[in-house]
Amino acid sequence: MHQNRGYSNSLALKYPLKKEQYPMKHIAAPFTLPNGAVLKNRIAKSAMSENFGTRHHAPSKGLINAYRVWAKGNPGLLITGNVMVDSMALGEARNVVVEDYKDFELLKQWAKSVEGTGVHLWPQINHPGRQAFAAINREIVAPSAVPLKMGGASKMFKMPTALTEEAIWDIVKRFGTTARIMKEAGFTGCQIHGAHGYLVSQFLSPNSNVRTDQWGGFLANRARFVLEIYREIRRQVGAEYPIGIKINSADFQRGGFTEDESMEVVRLLGNEGIDLIEISGGTYEKPAMITGDRKKSTVDREAYFLTYIEKARKLTKTPLLLTGGFRSVAVMDKALEEGNLDVVGLARPFCLYPNLANQIFDGSVARFEAPIPSIGIKFLDKLGGVELPWYELQIQRLGNGKSPKKNLPGILAFWFSLKSLFLKSFWKN
Ligand SMILES: Cc1cc2nc3c(=O)[nH]c(=O)nc-3n(C[C@H](O)[C@H](O)[C@H](O)COP(=O)(O)O)c2cc1C
């Protein structure tokens, strides 16, 4: 356990800022994590699945290059898109998978993408559980045999097989192994993907976890999986290495993981000594991470999950990162000034404004819109069937040395999404 490691939550500036820089004075302040690692400012690029690995799930040259581009933009922290712990469990066809040393040289190159910038680079480590397309996975596993309920889009998934006790421990171990290999490759920390309805989040939710053994039932049992993953990673990477988690504030579904339960898990992880907790929300069934909860109060405040983080702050001293909806410097700075969060997470804006942190600091950008593209097919739009691939294509443009293209047609993203699923399904057979 690594309890009570001191950290600086102070917004005191480590270097003088000119008065005219006031609107971003809190954003520009460095932040020290419990283990002493310093983020040079309060801006994090949140994880975005790039779907840009090679056919064999290694990081591609383009993917590595996208991180070079982002590192030059100078955020405090870059969190990669989800890196899978098992090549038999893919969220997307071109996910990077790290389960052994076979791509170690490429992982080292990826870690080096931030060299000389002082930007932290953390992989987000994930297992998709039941949120895995049938076209690209032979068998789909989950806490329980409970299928996704997504209307017409449910057909793209299949009934998962409930994990055995042995298989659960194997996955726990895999999270640790992936984190350790990436640490050895040069990544400066890691993040567990505990949000958005993937496997960790499936264990937490009573909707997807109906187990009656030590992994299901009361919250203490449903939280066992994430706590064991944290402990295994800590065991494999050591006491001083930053470990974070992204967790749902809630599933926003009847009978699902509630806000109160989420706060209890935040408290438990904080007691274990985790270094940074990122707050998000939603699942494939209810994608609040992309849309927010659509309440007027949320829309008025721009950022999603602010009300949650205000409450969470009272429960834990662990540093908090909030992601979802931030689109203006003034709102970000005010949120930091209020002290309920320590780091601001941005995802989609980084696809269209790769130099975003620099632009914020030199005052050339005050607002950064990130549109929601669609092609008008409801279930696909709802799933992120167009929006996510549209942003993935923007990341691929960055990696291939091109500029973002704000007028990229939604239909291209739809085609890209279909093509990657179809081709992978073809290779599988
Ligand atoms: C293309 C795309 C891929 C994403 N992939 C991931 C992912 O791999 N892991 C994750 O935690 N969140 C993922 N997200 C969600 C973002 O990290 C973020 O929570 C969400 O987009 C809200 O932040 P924003 O309003 O700043 O975009 C993804 C979002 C997009 C647009």
The ligand as an SDF file (V2000), in Angstrom:
LIG
                    3D

 31 33  0  0  0  0  0  0  0  0999 V2000
  -12.0320    8.9030  -31.3990 C   0  0  0  0  0  0  0  0  0  0  0  0
  -12.2190    8.7670  -29.9140 C   0  0  0  0  0  0  0  0  0  0  0  0
  -11.6810    7.6590  -29.2860 C   0  0  0  0  0  0  0  0  0  0  0  0
  -11.7950    7.5310  -27.8910 C   0  0  0  0  0  0  0  0  0  0  0  0
  -11.1610    6.4940  -27.2990 N   0  0  0  0  0  0  0  0  0  0  0  0
  -11.0860    6.4500  -25.9440 C   0  0  0  0  0  0  0  0  0  0  0  0
  -10.2700    5.5000  -25.2980 C   0  0  0  0  0  0  0  0  0  0  0  0
   -9.5710    4.6890  -25.9250 O   0  0  0  0  0  0  0  0  0  0  0  0
  -10.2550    5.5210  -23.9490 N   0  0  0  0  0  0  0  0  0  0  0  0
  -10.9770    6.4270  -23.2150 C   0  0  0  0  0  0  0  0  0  0  0  0
  -10.9100    6.4120  -21.9890 O   0  0  0  0  0  0  0  0  0  0  0  0
  -11.7470    7.3430  -23.8040 N   0  0  0  0  0  0  0  0  0  0  0  0
  -11.8000    7.3870  -25.1400 C   0  0  0  0  0  0  0  0  0  0  0  0
  -12.5290    8.3780  -25.7450 N   0  0  0  0  0  0  0  0  0  0  0  0
  -13.2580    9.3480  -24.9040 C   0  0  0  0  0  0  0  0  0  0  0  0
  -12.3940   10.5870  -24.6110 C   0  0  0  0  0  0  0  0  0  0  0  0
  -11.2330   10.2720  -23.8800 O   0  0  0  0  0  0  0  0  0  0  0  0
  -13.1800   11.6310  -23.8160 C   0  0  0  0  0  0  0  0  0  0  0  0
  -13.5540   11.0620  -22.5720 O   0  0  0  0  0  0  0  0  0  0  0  0
  -14.4160   12.1460  -24.5410 C   0  0  0  0  0  0  0  0  0  0  0  0
  -14.1490   12.3490  -25.9220 O   0  0  0  0  0  0  0  0  0  0  0  0
  -14.8940   13.4680  -23.9220 C   0  0  0  0  0  0  0  0  0  0  0  0
  -13.8700   14.4330  -23.9580 O   0  0  0  0  0  0  0  0  0  0  0  0
  -13.8810   15.6500  -25.0520 P   0  0  0  0  0  0  0  0  0  0  0  0
  -15.2240   16.3150  -24.9090 O   0  0  0  0  0  0  0  0  0  0  0  0
  -12.7440   16.5240  -24.6470 O   0  0  0  0  0  0  0  0  0  0  0  0
  -13.7160   15.0190  -26.3890 O   0  0  0  0  0  0  0  0  0  0  0  0
  -12.4750    8.5120  -27.1370 C   0  0  0  0  0  0  0  0  0  0  0  0
  -13.0480    9.6040  -27.7900 C   0  0  0  0  0  0  0  0  0  0  0  0
  -12.9170    9.7450  -29.1520 C   0  0  0  0  0  0  0  0  0  0  0  0
  -13.5020   10.9570  -29.8250 C   0  0  0  0  0  0  0  0  0  0  0  0
  1  2  1  0
  2  3  1  0
  2 30  2  0
  3  4  2  0
  4  5  1  0
  4 28  1  0
  5  6  2  0
  6  7  1  0
  6 13  1  0
  7  8  2  0
  7  9  1  0
  9 10  1  0
 10 11  2  0
 10 12  1  0
 12 13  2  0
 13 14  1  0
 14 15  1  0
 14 28  1  0
 15 16  1  0
 16 17  1  0
 16 18  1  0
 18 19  1  0
 18 20  1  0
 20 21  1  0
 20 22  1  0
 22 23  1  0
 23 24  1  0
 24 25  2  0
 24 26  1  0
 24 27  1  0
 28 29  2  0
 29 30  1  0
 30 31  1  0
M  END
$$$$
